[in-house]
């Protein structure tokens, strides 16, 4: 890391230096800062041309970006400042009481005190002056809350009246609360668990920053497409400095700068400490983050020191204080935070004569109470004000704080502070006295919640500030207009009446998507999203039809401009082509899929991607989308382990349906035919757009061209529920169940059994093993609890026949195993367990034993033939019975 180097180069000609500096000051005074910046740029460029190999340090000095003389007045003056400091102290106490109470009752519950202790003032200034709620006049700001600070957000909602004392007393006791007819409070921000409170899930570190960036970009997308009126709304994200280690946290910084997202503000709480120790013990996380954000094109505001440091810097004309701070590593700063004024007088201020002279004017208590910038509301307000009014760039505020601020010997700045959940009586009293709280010793020891009287200055101020900002936050709004779903014939007639036309299910889906985009009702609400390879998925025709979104339009003439499928970017383009970033694309999808609640405008996103690079690669982001109650379609294209011929191990997907089955509100389908895709899309749109269910769909499609049949009569319910019979046989000797691309193998297997052994095999198309399994589990539980209800759907449709059942898919056996308990008679599963290979589809299906020959052989084996007949059948099918299991090679 490049640190300040001013102390390494002694001045050999102080008079010349003074002349240059005086000249610069003169330009600023006479012509203003813009002229001075221009001259500095010209000097830098001339130095480069002269071969000086000089460039400015990547880091500015370790001091506040906003000078004291440039700070705006604090709204309401010193009286308002004192009131807001009192409010912050009260909220700190209630947050602490909530966590410590829970752990007194149940030591296993956990909870976090120290993160909010460090961030409390950062949040309070935002709540009192900047975070605008959604109202009739405004769409409101969007705030991503640091997850470990959730107790403080609950504590503020308690003062506002959004949450009651009983709810605070049931923190992290959601199940117990339900037994009492009450509501408990979730550990972290979880919209699924608190659907009227939290907007965004941030509990998994790193997901908040990338989600906030794409949420800000999607807001611009909506404005450019005239779906939202521009209102100068902001996306605020409060994150931890340790969280910035997550790759997702930094993955989209360049996008935010490239898109000029000045509607985006990050506040990074730099308390310099992770869970177990310093974030950068031997370095400086503030300097590192300044380099990263500034290099990516962000406006960086350093908020490091409180107002009581201003006179100290003023008494230091030689710059000793700034120089020492610039070379003090974070591990040492943490040590200073954990110790008292006497320790800091000796070990920090005692480093140089000038610093000792500065400290001599302060008592030990005054040194102990020196604030870092993130604990000074006046400084915070100045930083937020500058960020909110900056134009042309996103802004990051690097706010230095002390972890466990105010917890004294019990936790301030200590290695163990993140895990601090219990405080003894002395520590509680010390905390109360530190923040001058009007709480008796008895109430303090009892951890009583404190709420000022409604007519107190604090409560009147709090309510007035939130009223002026549009209402209380956080608050989630679930109501949005209902969109009418078009008739299925209007966009999918070609699939319903295919009459043997050859096409892939991917081609069919993209064609349906094109039809939906033309619909007068839902068309403008459809959001096609790809990470890259839109042409791979046959989407090139959409480039001309609806265009690719670009905030700058198209500033160049594309190479293929003469083509009917030429690349077209536009400010009102509808396609979001995100580049090679699955994490970015799913974050973009989530922003669109939650627009119904975030903006009150329902959107219908289709994110189309290689299925292997979905749940396996970005499963945590999909899980967060589920928590956020997303509505939309995830399309796993080139899906399955044997359809993507030649690509091999890392591209061939055999597990996504297994992972999708673990997400309760993800409705997963593996259709084989184009008409099945159409019925699934129609049902999904009905549920999400008309019924407004908080579900999302995962649909797998392939690039394998097949002759597509027309839809038989009466199969819609079976498609939706998970399976239907292609052609019923009253005397079937065996039943073959298959999904997706393996269905045609099952049909061919039935032909082999009939041709070679005169065995009648009934074939079933399974559109969703997952939905069948969920239905079976629910039905069995209902019966177990003594409730009247139907049998599992699988059991109903297969009936009581004793014919053995063989089930296959292009996924691991565990997918089909999910319905074993509901299948009457013997049940055998085939799947693609193991690593993929680079080869043809035929060889891959033979390798994994899911082709027509292996399905037929397995079916015959379940009919109790003698060993010789079985070997003879295998020989007739040219099967290698000696080859190893696919998981063994």
PyMOL commands that set and color helices and strands:
alter all, ss='L'
color gray80, all
select helices_A, chain A and resi 6-8+14-31+33-49+68-70+77-105+114-129+147-160+165-169+174-179+207-224+242-245+247-251+253-258+285-296+307-314+320-327+330-338+341-347+349-351+353-359+364-368+373-375+377-388+408-410+417-419+425-434+441-445+457-468+488-496+505-517+523-525+541-546+582-593+595-598+611-613+615-627+656-660+674-690+716-721+740-757+769-784+793-798+813-817+820-822+841-848+852-861+867-876+886-888
alter helices_A, ss='H'
color red, helices_A
select strands_A, chain A and resi 142-144+235-240+264-270+299-303+395-400+501-503+526-530+548-549+569-570+576-577+604-610+632-637+666-669+696-700+706-708+723-725+734-738+761-766+804-808+827-830
alter strands_A, ss='S'
color yellow, strands_A
deselect
rebuild
show_as cartoon
